[in-house]
Each structure stands twice: as C-alpha cells, then as structure tokens.
Amino acid sequence: MNVTGAIYAPTTTVVYAGGASGANGCTQIIAQTVKLTGGTSLSANCSGKGTKSIGNPALTALAD
C-alpha cells in the first residue's frame, strides 16, 4: 500500500500494519493514536503532492 495524502481521524486510532509503506509518497496522519507495526514505513516527501505543511516539528511528539 502506498498512500499519498492525509489520513484524518483525530478522535481514533490509525493502525498501519503488515508492511504498509509510504516510502515513495507523502503520508500525513492526524489521529489520536498512530500505531506502526510489521515493517511499516512512512515518508514525508510532500513537495508537490498537494498537502499542507504540518508545521513546526518541535511541536510533534511520539508516545508509547
């Protein structure tokens, strides 16, 4: 699976599992919780993809 664009689910959990890959695209995930398992990878190469900048990366946090 190669997702280019945004997944917007601000009040739920988004699970990427089983080798899902956004390595050649632009995947932005807005969710309450994001879970990556099974060799999942994402890419933030969003130049020219039609998505908006997420903003200041310093305001982004990962939690487990």
mmCIF file as Biopython writes it, N, C-alpha, C and O atoms, coordinates in Angstrom:
data_model
#
loop_
_atom_site.group_PDB
_atom_site.id
_atom_site.type_symbol
_atom_site.label_atom_id
_atom_site.label_alt_id
_atom_site.label_comp_id
_atom_site.label_asym_id
_atom_site.label_entity_id
_atom_site.label_seq_id
_atom_site.pdbx_PDB_ins_code
_atom_site.Cartn_x
_atom_site.Cartn_y
_atom_site.Cartn_z
_atom_site.occupancy
_atom_site.B_iso_or_equiv
_atom_site.auth_seq_id
_atom_site.auth_asym_id
_atom_site.pdbx_PDB_model_num
ATOM 1   N N  . MET A ? 1  ? 0.854   -1.172 0.000  1.0 0.0 1  A 1 
ATOM 2   C CA . MET A ? 1  ? 0.000   0.000  0.000  1.0 0.0 1  A 1 
ATOM 3   C C  . MET A ? 1  ? 0.894   1.226  0.000  1.0 0.0 1  A 1 
ATOM 4   O O  . MET A ? 1  ? 1.838   1.303  0.786  1.0 0.0 1  A 1 
ATOM 5   N N  . ASN A ? 2  ? 0.614   2.170  -0.856 1.0 0.0 2  A 1 
ATOM 6   C CA . ASN A ? 2  ? 1.362   3.422  -0.916 1.0 0.0 2  A 1 
ATOM 7   C C  . ASN A ? 2  ? 0.350   4.557  -0.835 1.0 0.0 2  A 1 
ATOM 8   O O  . ASN A ? 2  ? -0.420  4.776  -1.769 1.0 0.0 2  A 1 
ATOM 9   N N  . VAL A ? 3  ? 0.353   5.271  0.270  1.0 0.0 3  A 1 
ATOM 10  C CA . VAL A ? 3  ? -0.605  6.349  0.480  1.0 0.0 3  A 1 
ATOM 11  C C  . VAL A ? 3  ? 0.070   7.691  0.225  1.0 0.0 3  A 1 
ATOM 12  O O  . VAL A ? 3  ? 1.125   7.978  0.792  1.0 0.0 3  A 1 
ATOM 13  N N  . THR A ? 4  ? -0.527  8.499  -0.614 1.0 0.0 4  A 1 
ATOM 14  C CA . THR A ? 4  ? -0.070  9.863  -0.823 1.0 0.0 4  A 1 
ATOM 15  C C  . THR A ? 4  ? -1.229  10.775 -0.469 1.0 0.0 4  A 1 
ATOM 16  O O  . THR A ? 4  ? -2.262  10.781 -1.140 1.0 0.0 4  A 1 
ATOM 17  N N  . GLY A ? 5  ? -1.046  11.545 0.593  1.0 0.0 5  A 1 
ATOM 18  C CA . GLY A ? 5  ? -2.098  12.429 1.074  1.0 0.0 5  A 1 
ATOM 19  C C  . GLY A ? 5  ? -2.184  12.385 2.578  1.0 0.0 5  A 1 
ATOM 20  O O  . GLY A ? 5  ? -1.211  12.063 3.260  1.0 0.0 5  A 1 
ATOM 21  N N  . ALA A ? 6  ? -3.354  12.709 3.090  1.0 0.0 6  A 1 
ATOM 22  C CA . ALA A ? 6  ? -3.535  12.771 4.539  1.0 0.0 6  A 1 
ATOM 23  C C  . ALA A ? 6  ? -4.625  11.803 4.987  1.0 0.0 6  A 1 
ATOM 24  O O  . ALA A ? 6  ? -5.633  11.612 4.308  1.0 0.0 6  A 1 
ATOM 25  N N  . ILE A ? 7  ? -4.395  11.205 6.136  1.0 0.0 7  A 1 
ATOM 26  C CA . ILE A ? 7  ? -5.405  10.391 6.809  1.0 0.0 7  A 1 
ATOM 27  C C  . ILE A ? 7  ? -5.832  11.205 8.017  1.0 0.0 7  A 1 
ATOM 28  O O  . ILE A ? 7  ? -5.013  11.488 8.892  1.0 0.0 7  A 1 
ATOM 29  N N  . TYR A ? 8  ? -7.101  11.583 8.079  1.0 0.0 8  A 1 
ATOM 30  C CA . TYR A ? 8  ? -7.599  12.454 9.144  1.0 0.0 8  A 1 
ATOM 31  C C  . TYR A ? 8  ? -8.601  11.693 9.995  1.0 0.0 8  A 1 
ATOM 32  O O  . TYR A ? 8  ? -9.728  11.443 9.567  1.0 0.0 8  A 1 
ATOM 33  N N  . ALA A ? 9  ? -8.185  11.324 11.204 1.0 0.0 9  A 1 
ATOM 34  C CA . ALA A ? 9  ? -9.036  10.600 12.144 1.0 0.0 9  A 1 
ATOM 35  C C  . ALA A ? 9  ? -8.681  11.079 13.550 1.0 0.0 9  A 1 
ATOM 36  O O  . ALA A ? 9  ? -8.137  10.308 14.341 1.0 0.0 9  A 1 
ATOM 37  N N  . PRO A ? 10 ? -8.982  12.347 13.877 1.0 0.0 10 A 1 
ATOM 38  C CA . PRO A ? 10 ? -8.463  12.967 15.102 1.0 0.0 10 A 1 
ATOM 39  C C  . PRO A ? 10 ? -8.957  12.371 16.410 1.0 0.0 10 A 1 
ATOM 40  O O  . PRO A ? 10 ? -8.366  12.637 17.457 1.0 0.0 10 A 1 
ATOM 41  N N  . THR A ? 11 ? -10.017 11.576 16.390 1.0 0.0 11 A 1 
ATOM 42  C CA . THR A ? 11 ? -10.538 11.040 17.643 1.0 0.0 11 A 1 
ATOM 43  C C  . THR A ? 11 ? -10.412 9.525  17.742 1.0 0.0 11 A 1 
ATOM 44  O O  . THR A ? 11 ? -11.049 8.911  18.598 1.0 0.0 11 A 1 
ATOM 45  N N  . THR A ? 12 ? -9.609  8.917  16.889 1.0 0.0 12 A 1 
ATOM 46  C CA . THR A ? 12 ? -9.499  7.458  16.877 1.0 0.0 12 A 1 
ATOM 47  C C  . THR A ? 12 ? -8.049  7.024  16.661 1.0 0.0 12 A 1 
ATOM 48  O O  . THR A ? 12 ? -7.154  7.858  16.530 1.0 0.0 12 A 1 
ATOM 49  N N  . THR A ? 13 ? -7.833  5.718  16.627 1.0 0.0 13 A 1 
ATOM 50  C CA . THR A ? 13 ? -6.515  5.145  16.403 1.0 0.0 13 A 1 
ATOM 51  C C  . THR A ? 13 ? -6.384  4.730  14.936 1.0 0.0 13 A 1 
ATOM 52  O O  . THR A ? 13 ? -7.300  4.136  14.368 1.0 0.0 13 A 1 
ATOM 53  N N  . VAL A ? 14 ? -5.241  5.048  14.330 1.0 0.0 14 A 1 
ATOM 54  C CA . VAL A ? 14 ? -4.924  4.595  12.975 1.0 0.0 14 A 1 
ATOM 55  C C  . VAL A ? 14 ? -3.811  3.566  13.110 1.0 0.0 14 A 1 
ATOM 56  O O  . VAL A ? 14 ? -2.785  3.833  13.736 1.0 0.0 14 A 1 
ATOM 57  N N  . VAL A ? 15 ? -4.016  2.382  12.519 1.0 0.0 15 A 1 
ATOM 58  C CA . VAL A ? 15 ? -3.028  1.307  12.579 1.0 0.0 15 A 1 
ATOM 59  C C  . VAL A ? 15 ? -2.508  1.032  11.178 1.0 0.0 15 A 1 
ATOM 60  O O  . VAL A ? 15 ? -3.287  0.727  10.275 1.0 0.0 15 A 1 
ATOM 61  N N  . TYR A ? 16 ? -1.201  1.138  10.990 1.0 0.0 16 A 1 
ATOM 62  C CA . TYR A ? 16 ? -0.522  0.745  9.756  1.0 0.0 16 A 1 
ATOM 63  C C  . TYR A ? 16 ? 0.180   -0.556 10.089 1.0 0.0 16 A 1 
ATOM 64  O O  . TYR A ? 16 ? 1.051   -0.577 10.959 1.0 0.0 16 A 1 
ATOM 65  N N  . ALA A ? 17 ? -0.175  -1.640 9.420  1.0 0.0 17 A 1 
ATOM 66  C CA . ALA A ? 17 ? 0.399   -2.928 9.783  1.0 0.0 17 A 1 
ATOM 67  C C  . ALA A ? 17 ? 0.748   -3.757 8.556  1.0 0.0 17 A 1 
ATOM 68  O O  . ALA A ? 17 ? 0.203   -3.549 7.472  1.0 0.0 17 A 1 
ATOM 69  N N  . GLY A ? 18 ? 1.663   -4.695 8.744  1.0 0.0 18 A 1 
ATOM 70  C CA . GLY A ? 18 ? 1.962   -5.694 7.726  1.0 0.0 18 A 1 
ATOM 71  C C  . GLY A ? 18 ? 2.692   -5.195 6.514  1.0 0.0 18 A 1 
ATOM 72  O O  . GLY A ? 18 ? 2.371   -5.603 5.397  1.0 0.0 18 A 1 
ATOM 73  N N  . GLY A ? 19 ? 3.661   -4.328 6.688  1.0 0.0 19 A 1 
ATOM 74  C CA . GLY A ? 19 ? 4.479   -3.900 5.564  1.0 0.0 19 A 1 
ATOM 75  C C  . GLY A ? 19 ? 3.913   -2.743 4.768  1.0 0.0 19 A 1 
ATOM 76  O O  . GLY A ? 19 ? 4.354   -2.505 3.643  1.0 0.0 19 A 1 
ATOM 77  N N  . ALA A ? 20 ? 2.947   -2.012 5.317  1.0 0.0 20 A 1 
ATOM 78  C CA . ALA A ? 20 ? 2.431   -0.828 4.628  1.0 0.0 20 A 1 
ATOM 79  C C  . ALA A ? 20 ? 3.576   0.152  4.433  1.0 0.0 20 A 1 
ATOM 80  O O  . ALA A ? 20 ? 4.429   0.296  5.308  1.0 0.0 20 A 1 
ATOM 81  N N  . SER A ? 21 ? 3.598   0.823  3.295  1.0 0.0 21 A 1 
ATOM 82  C CA . SER A ? 21 ? 4.714   1.707  3.012  1.0 0.0 21 A 1 
ATOM 83  C C  . SER A ? 21 ? 4.255   2.980  2.335  1.0 0.0 21 A 1 
ATOM 84  O O  . SER A ? 21 ? 3.455   2.958  1.400  1.0 0.0 21 A 1 
ATOM 85  N N  . GLY A ? 22 ? 4.777   4.083  2.824  1.0 0.0 22 A 1 
ATOM 86  C CA . GLY A ? 22 ? 4.577   5.362  2.165  1.0 0.0 22 A 1 
ATOM 87  C C  . GLY A ? 22 ? 5.913   5.897  1.714  1.0 0.0 22 A 1 
ATOM 88  O O  . GLY A ? 22 ? 6.078   7.104  1.540  1.0 0.0 22 A 1 
ATOM 89  N N  . ALA A ? 23 ? 6.877   4.998  1.521  1.0 0.0 23 A 1 
ATOM 90  C CA . ALA A ? 23 ? 8.261   5.374  1.282  1.0 0.0 23 A 1 
ATOM 91  C C  . ALA A ? 23 ? 8.463   6.235  0.041  1.0 0.0 23 A 1 
ATOM 92  O O  . ALA A ? 23 ? 9.414   7.015  -0.003 1.0 0.0 23 A 1 
ATOM 93  N N  . ASN A ? 24 ? 7.607   6.122  -0.962 1.0 0.0 24 A 1 
ATOM 94  C CA . ASN A ? 24 ? 7.785   6.908  -2.176 1.0 0.0 24 A 1 
ATOM 95  C C  . ASN A ? 24 ? 6.767   8.029  -2.295 1.0 0.0 24 A 1 
ATOM 96  O O  . ASN A ? 24 ? 6.677   8.685  -3.333 1.0 0.0 24 A 1 
ATOM 97  N N  . GLY A ? 25 ? 6.018   8.247  -1.257 1.0 0.0 25 A 1 
ATOM 98  C CA . GLY A ? 25 ? 4.973   9.255  -1.335 1.0 0.0 25 A 1 
ATOM 99  C C  . GLY A ? 25 ? 5.030   10.220 -0.184 1.0 0.0 25 A 1 
ATOM 100 O O  . GLY A ? 25 ? 6.089   10.517 0.369  1.0 0.0 25 A 1 
ATOM 101 N N  . CYS A ? 26 ? 3.879   10.689 0.151  1.0 0.0 26 A 1 
ATOM 102 C CA . CYS A ? 26 ? 3.726   11.653 1.238  1.0 0.0 26 A 1 
ATOM 103 C C  . CYS A ? 26 ? 2.545   11.183 2.068  1.0 0.0 26 A 1 
ATOM 104 O O  . CYS A ? 26 ? 1.409   11.199 1.595  1.0 0.0 26 A 1 
ATOM 105 N N  . THR A ? 27 ? 2.794   10.775 3.274  1.0 0.0 27 A 1 
ATOM 106 C CA . THR A ? 27 ? 1.715   10.308 4.133  1.0 0.0 27 A 1 
ATOM 107 C C  . THR A ? 27 ? 1.684   11.162 5.388  1.0 0.0 27 A 1 
ATOM 108 O O  . THR A ? 27 ? 2.642   11.173 6.161  1.0 0.0 27 A 1 
ATOM 109 N N  . GLN A ? 28 ? 0.592   11.872 5.591  1.0 0.0 28 A 1 
ATOM 110 C CA . GLN A ? 28 ? 0.386   12.657 6.799  1.0 0.0 28 A 1 
ATOM 111 C C  . GLN A ? 28 ? -0.754  12.007 7.566  1.0 0.0 28 A 1 
ATOM 112 O O  . GLN A ? 28 ? -1.826  11.766 7.012  1.0 0.0 28 A 1 
ATOM 113 N N  . ILE A ? 29 ? -0.520  11.725 8.843  1.0 0.0 29 A 1 
ATOM 114 C CA . ILE A ? 29 ? -1.540  11.086 9.665  1.0 0.0 29 A 1 
ATOM 115 C C  . ILE A ? 29 ? -1.887  11.996 10.828 1.0 0.0 29 A 1 
ATOM 116 O O  . ILE A ? 29 ? -1.029  12.359 11.632 1.0 0.0 29 A 1 
ATOM 117 N N  . ILE A ? 30 ? -3.149  12.354 10.901 1.0 0.0 30 A 1 
ATOM 118 C CA . ILE A ? 30 ? -3.674  13.145 12.010 1.0 0.0 30 A 1 
ATOM 119 C C  . ILE A ? 30 ? -4.623  12.221 12.753 1.0 0.0 30 A 1 
ATOM 120 O O  . ILE A ? 30 ? -5.701  11.904 12.250 1.0 0.0 30 A 1 
ATOM 121 N N  . ALA A ? 31 ? -4.230  11.781 13.958 1.0 0.0 31 A 1 
ATOM 122 C CA . ALA A ? 31 ? -5.034  10.834 14.715 1.0 0.0 31 A 1 
ATOM 123 C C  . ALA A ? 31 ? -4.745  10.995 16.198 1.0 0.0 31 A 1 
ATOM 124 O O  . ALA A ? 31 ? -3.737  11.582 16.590 1.0 0.0 31 A 1 
ATOM 125 N N  . GLN A ? 32 ? -5.642  10.467 17.010 1.0 0.0 32 A 1 
ATOM 126 C CA . GLN A ? 32 ? -5.399  10.475 18.451 1.0 0.0 32 A 1 
ATOM 127 C C  . GLN A ? 32 ? -4.204  9.577  18.764 1.0 0.0 32 A 1 
ATOM 128 O O  . GLN A ? 32 ? -3.357  9.929  19.585 1.0 0.0 32 A 1 
ATOM 129 N N  . THR A ? 33 ? -4.140  8.419  18.109 1.0 0.0 33 A 1 
ATOM 130 C CA . THR A ? 33 ? -3.038  7.479  18.288 1.0 0.0 33 A 1 
ATOM 131 C C  . THR A ? 33 ? -2.687  6.884  16.934 1.0 0.0 33 A 1 
ATOM 132 O O  . THR A ? 33 ? -3.576  6.552  16.150 1.0 0.0 33 A 1 
ATOM 133 N N  . VAL A ? 34 ? -1.389  6.747  16.654 1.0 0.0 34 A 1 
ATOM 134 C CA . VAL A ? 34 ? -0.920  6.101  15.430 1.0 0.0 34 A 1 
ATOM 135 C C  . VAL A ? 34 ? -0.047  4.926  15.842 1.0 0.0 34 A 1 
ATOM 136 O O  . VAL A ? 34 ? 0.900   5.095  16.610 1.0 0.0 34 A 1 
ATOM 137 N N  . LYS A ? 35 ? -0.360  3.734  15.335 1.0 0.0 35 A 1 
ATOM 138 C CA . LYS A ? 35 ? 0.400   2.536  15.653 1.0 0.0 35 A 1 
ATOM 139 C C  . LYS A ? 35 ? 0.997   1.978  14.373 1.0 0.0 35 A 1 
ATOM 140 O O  . LYS A ? 35 ? 0.274   1.680  13.422 1.0 0.0 35 A 1 
ATOM 141 N N  . LEU A ? 36 ? 2.329   1.835  14.348 1.0 0.0 36 A 1 
ATOM 142 C CA . LEU A ? 36 ? 3.045   1.297  13.192 1.0 0.0 36 A 1 
ATOM 143 C C  . LEU A ? 36 ? 3.618   -0.056 13.580 1.0 0.0 36 A 1 
ATOM 144 O O  . LEU A ? 36 ? 4.377   -0.147 14.545 1.0 0.0 36 A 1 
ATOM 145 N N  . THR A ? 37 ? 3.268   -1.115 12.844 1.0 0.0 37 A 1 
ATOM 146 C CA . THR A ? 37 ? 3.775   -2.458 13.157 1.0 0.0 37 A 1 
ATOM 147 C C  . THR A ? 37 ? 4.130   -3.201 11.880 1.0 0.0 37 A 1 
ATOM 148 O O  . THR A ? 37 ? 3.717   -2.805 10.790 1.0 0.0 37 A 1 
ATOM 149 N N  . GLY A ? 38 ? 4.897   -4.279 12.014 1.0 0.0 38 A 1 
ATOM 150 C CA . GLY A ? 38 ? 5.157   -5.192 10.904 1.0 0.0 38 A 1 
ATOM 151 C C  . GLY A ? 38 ? 5.949   -4.622 9.750  1.0 0.0 38 A 1 
ATOM 152 O O  . GLY A ? 38 ? 5.617   -4.891 8.595  1.0 0.0 38 A 1 
ATOM 153 N N  . GLY A ? 39 ? 6.982   -3.847 10.015 1.0 0.0 39 A 1 
ATOM 154 C CA . GLY A ? 39 ? 7.825   -3.333 8.936  1.0 0.0 39 A 1 
ATOM 155 C C  . GLY A ? 39 ? 7.237   -2.139 8.207  1.0 0.0 39 A 1 
ATOM 156 O O  . GLY A ? 39 ? 7.592   -1.882 7.056  1.0 0.0 39 A 1 
ATOM 157 N N  . THR A ? 40 ? 6.359   -1.418 8.848  1.0 0.0 40 A 1 
ATOM 158 C CA . THR A ? 40 ? 5.718   -0.254 8.247  1.0 0.0 40 A 1 
ATOM 159 C C  . THR A ? 40 ? 6.700   0.909  8.135  1.0 0.0 40 A 1 
ATOM 160 O O  . THR A ? 40 ? 7.518   1.120  9.030  1.0 0.0 40 A 1 
ATOM 161 N N  . SER A ? 41 ? 6.622   1.660  7.046  1.0 0.0 41 A 1 
ATOM 162 C CA . SER A ? 41 ? 7.450   2.855  6.895  1.0 0.0 41 A 1 
ATOM 163 C C  . SER A ? 41 ? 6.623   3.986  6.306  1.0 0.0 41 A 1 
ATOM 164 O O  . SER A ? 41 ? 5.669   3.767  5.560  1.0 0.0 41 A 1 
ATOM 165 N N  . LEU A ? 42 ? 7.014   5.196  6.662  1.0 0.0 42 A 1 
ATOM 166 C CA . LEU A ? 42 ? 6.346   6.389  6.143  1.0 0.0 42 A 1 
ATOM 167 C C  . LEU A ? 42 ? 7.396   7.336  5.593  1.0 0.0 42 A 1 
ATOM 168 O O  . LEU A ? 42 ? 8.561   7.285  5.985  1.0 0.0 42 A 1 
ATOM 169 N N  . SER A ? 43 ? 6.976   8.197  4.685  1.0 0.0 43 A 1 
ATOM 170 C CA . SER A ? 43 ? 7.867   9.202  4.125  1.0 0.0 43 A 1 
ATOM 171 C C  . SER A ? 43 ? 7.189   10.558 4.199  1.0 0.0 43 A 1 
ATOM 172 O O  . SER A ? 43 ? 5.969   10.658 4.073  1.0 0.0 43 A 1 
ATOM 173 N N  . ALA A ? 44 ? 7.973   11.586 4.400  1.0 0.0 44 A 1 
ATOM 174 C CA . ALA A ? 44 ? 7.428   12.937 4.466  1.0 0.0 44 A 1 
ATOM 175 C C  . ALA A ? 44 ? 7.905   13.772 3.288  1.0 0.0 44 A 1 
ATOM 176 O O  . ALA A ? 44 ? 8.117   14.976 3.426  1.0 0.0 44 A 1 
ATOM 177 N N  . ASN A ? 45 ? 8.073   13.145 2.134  1.0 0.0 45 A 1 
ATOM 178 C CA . ASN A ? 45 ? 8.476   13.850 0.928  1.0 0.0 45 A 1 
ATOM 179 C C  . ASN A ? 45 ? 7.231   14.417 0.256  1.0 0.0 45 A 1 
ATOM 180 O O  . ASN A ? 45 ? 6.727   13.858 -0.718 1.0 0.0 45 A 1 
ATOM 181 N N  . CYS A ? 46 ? 6.738   15.542 0.792  1.0 0.0 46 A 1 
ATOM 182 C CA . CYS A ? 46 ? 5.437   16.060 0.377  1.0 0.0 46 A 1 
ATOM 183 C C  . CYS A ? 46 ? 5.512   17.180 -0.662 1.0 0.0 46 A 1 
ATOM 184 O O  . CYS A ? 46 ? 4.482   17.742 -1.034 1.0 0.0 46 A 1 
ATOM 185 N N  . SER A ? 47 ? 6.682   17.502 -1.123 1.0 0.0 47 A 1 
ATOM 186 C CA . SER A ? 47 ? 6.825   18.568 -2.092 1.0 0.0 47 A 1 
ATOM 187 C C  . SER A ? 47 ? 6.037   18.243 -3.361 1.0 0.0 47 A 1 
ATOM 188 O O  . SER A ? 47 ? 6.272   17.216 -3.997 1.0 0.0 47 A 1 
ATOM 189 N N  . GLY A ? 48 ? 5.114   19.112 -3.722 1.0 0.0 48 A 1 
ATOM 190 C CA . GLY A ? 48 ? 4.334   18.943 -4.937 1.0 0.0 48 A 1 
ATOM 191 C C  . GLY A ? 48 ? 3.218   17.908 -4.861 1.0 0.0 48 A 1 
ATOM 192 O O  . GLY A ? 48 ? 2.684   17.504 -5.894 1.0 0.0 48 A 1 
ATOM 193 N N  . LYS A ? 49 ? 2.859   17.472 -3.659 1.0 0.0 49 A 1 
ATOM 194 C CA . LYS A ? 49 ? 1.829   16.444 -3.509 1.0 0.0 49 A 1 
ATOM 195 C C  . LYS A ? 49 ? 0.446   17.006 -3.185 1.0 0.0 49 A 1 
ATOM 196 O O  . LYS A ? 49 ? -0.527  16.254 -3.133 1.0 0.0 49 A 1 
ATOM 197 N N  . GLY A ? 50 ? 0.347   18.323 -2.966 1.0 0.0 50 A 1 
ATOM 198 C CA . GLY A ? 50 ? -0.948  18.926 -2.693 1.0 0.0 50 A 1 
ATOM 199 C C  . GLY A ? 50 ? -1.363  18.929 -1.235 1.0 0.0 50 A 1 
ATOM 200 O O  . GLY A ? 50 ? -2.486  19.317 -0.912 1.0 0.0 50 A 1 
ATOM 201 N N  . THR A ? 51 ? -0.477  18.504 -0.350 1.0 0.0 51 A 1 
ATOM 202 C CA . THR A ? 51 ? -0.789  18.541 1.079  1.0 0.0 51 A 1 
ATOM 203 C C  . THR A ? 51 ? -0.195  19.792 1.701  1.0 0.0 51 A 1 
ATOM 204 O O  . THR A ? 51 ? 0.737   20.388 1.161  1.0 0.0 51 A 1 
ATOM 205 N N  . LYS A ? 52 ? -0.742  20.177 2.834  1.0 0.0 52 A 1 
ATOM 206 C CA . LYS A ? 52 ? -0.224  21.350 3.538  1.0 0.0 52 A 1 
ATOM 207 C C  . LYS A ? 52 ? 0.837   20.923 4.535  1.0 0.0 52 A 1 
ATOM 208 O O  . LYS A ? 52 ? 0.830   19.794 5.025  1.0 0.0 52 A 1 
ATOM 209 N N  . SER A ? 53 ? 1.744   21.834 4.827  1.0 0.0 53 A 1 
ATOM 210 C CA . SER A ? 53 ? 2.777   21.578 5.812  1.0 0.0 53 A 1 
ATOM 211 C C  . SER A ? 53 ? 2.143   21.349 7.179  1.0 0.0 53 A 1 
ATOM 212 O O  . SER A ? 53 ? 1.202   22.044 7.561  1.0 0.0 53 A 1 
ATOM 213 N N  . ILE A ? 54 ? 2.663   20.375 7.907  1.0 0.0 54 A 1 
ATOM 214 C CA . ILE A ? 54 ? 2.147   20.082 9.241  1.0 0.0 54 A 1 
ATOM 215 C C  . ILE A ? 54 ? 2.523   21.171 10.224 1.0 0.0 54 A 1 
ATOM 216 O O  . ILE A ? 54 ? 1.816   21.385 11.208 1.0 0.0 54 A 1 
ATOM 217 N N  . GLY A ? 55 ? 3.604   21.850 9.979  1.0 0.0 55 A 1 
ATOM 218 C CA . GLY A ? 55 ? 4.014   22.927 10.873 1.0 0.0 55 A 1 
ATOM 219 C C  . GLY A ? 55 ? 5.331   22.627 11.564 1.0 0.0 55 A 1 
ATOM 220 O O  . GLY A ? 55 ? 6.190   21.932 11.022 1.0 0.0 55 A 1 
ATOM 221 N N  . ASN A ? 56 ? 5.475   23.149 12.740 1.0 0.0 56 A 1 
ATOM 222 C CA . ASN A ? 56 ? 6.709   23.044 13.498 1.0 0.0 56 A 1 
ATOM 223 C C  . ASN A ? 56 ? 6.911   21.624 14.022 1.0 0.0 56 A 1 
ATOM 224 O O  . ASN A ? 56 ? 6.142   21.176 14.873 1.0 0.0 56 A 1 
ATOM 225 N N  . PRO A ? 57 ? 7.933   20.897 13.531 1.0 0.0 57 A 1 
ATOM 226 C CA . PRO A ? 57 ? 8.158   19.526 14.009 1.0 0.0 57 A 1 
ATOM 227 C C  . PRO A ? 57 ? 8.468   19.474 15.500 1.0 0.0 57 A 1 
ATOM 228 O O  . PRO A ? 57 ? 8.284   18.431 16.127 1.0 0.0 57 A 1 
ATOM 229 N N  . ALA A ? 58 ? 8.932   20.568 16.076 1.0 0.0 58 A 1 
ATOM 230 C CA . ALA A ? 58 ? 9.219   20.583 17.511 1.0 0.0 58 A 1 
ATOM 231 C C  . ALA A ? 58 ? 7.963   20.407 18.340 1.0 0.0 58 A 1 
ATOM 232 O O  . ALA A ? 58 ? 8.046   20.036 19.510 1.0 0.0 58 A 1 
ATOM 233 N N  . LEU A ? 59 ? 6.792   20.668 17.754 1.0 0.0 59 A 1 
ATOM 234 C CA . LEU A ? 59 ? 5.537   20.512 18.486 1.0 0.0 59 A 1 
ATOM 235 C C  . LEU A ? 59 ? 4.954   19.118 18.328 1.0 0.0 59 A 1 
ATOM 236 O O  . LEU A ? 59 ? 3.901   18.819 18.891 1.0 0.0 59 A 1 
ATOM 237 N N  . THR A ? 60 ? 5.632   18.259 17.564 1.0 0.0 60 A 1 
ATOM 238 C CA . THR A ? 60 ? 5.179   16.888 17.350 1.0 0.0 60 A 1 
ATOM 239 C C  . THR A ? 60 ? 5.813   15.977 18.386 1.0 0.0 60 A 1 
ATOM 240 O O  . THR A ? 60 ? 6.995   16.119 18.700 1.0 0.0 60 A 1 
ATOM 241 N N  . ALA A ? 61 ? 5.039   15.045 18.916 1.0 0.0 61 A 1 
ATOM 242 C CA . ALA A ? 61 ? 5.558   14.149 19.939 1.0 0.0 61 A 1 
ATOM 243 C C  . ALA A ? 61 ? 5.180   12.704 19.640 1.0 0.0 61 A 1 
ATOM 244 O O  . ALA A ? 61 ? 4.100   12.429 19.118 1.0 0.0 61 A 1 
ATOM 245 N N  . LEU A ? 62 ? 6.071   11.793 19.974 1.0 0.0 62 A 1 
ATOM 246 C CA . LEU A ? 62 ? 5.784   10.369 19.884 1.0 0.0 62 A 1 
ATOM 247 C C  . LEU A ? 62 ? 5.637   9.835  21.300 1.0 0.0 62 A 1 
ATOM 248 O O  . LEU A ? 62 ? 6.397   10.202 22.196 1.0 0.0 62 A 1 
ATOM 249 N N  . ALA A ? 63 ? 4.674   8.987  21.489 1.0 0.0 63 A 1 
ATOM 250 C CA . ALA A ? 63 ? 4.464   8.388  22.805 1.0 0.0 63 A 1 
ATOM 251 C C  . ALA A ? 63 ? 4.234   6.897  22.623 1.0 0.0 63 A 1 
ATOM 252 O O  . ALA A ? 63 ? 3.716   6.452  21.599 1.0 0.0 63 A 1 
ATOM 253 N N  . ASP A ? 64 ? 4.626   6.137  23.628 1.0 0.0 64 A 1 
ATOM 254 C CA . ASP A ? 64 ? 4.347   4.699  23.541 1.0 0.0 64 A 1 
ATOM 255 C C  . ASP A ? 64 ? 3.584   4.231  24.748 1.0 0.0 64 A 1 
ATOM 256 O O  . ASP A ? 64 ? 3.258   3.049  24.853 1.0 0.0 64 A 1 
#
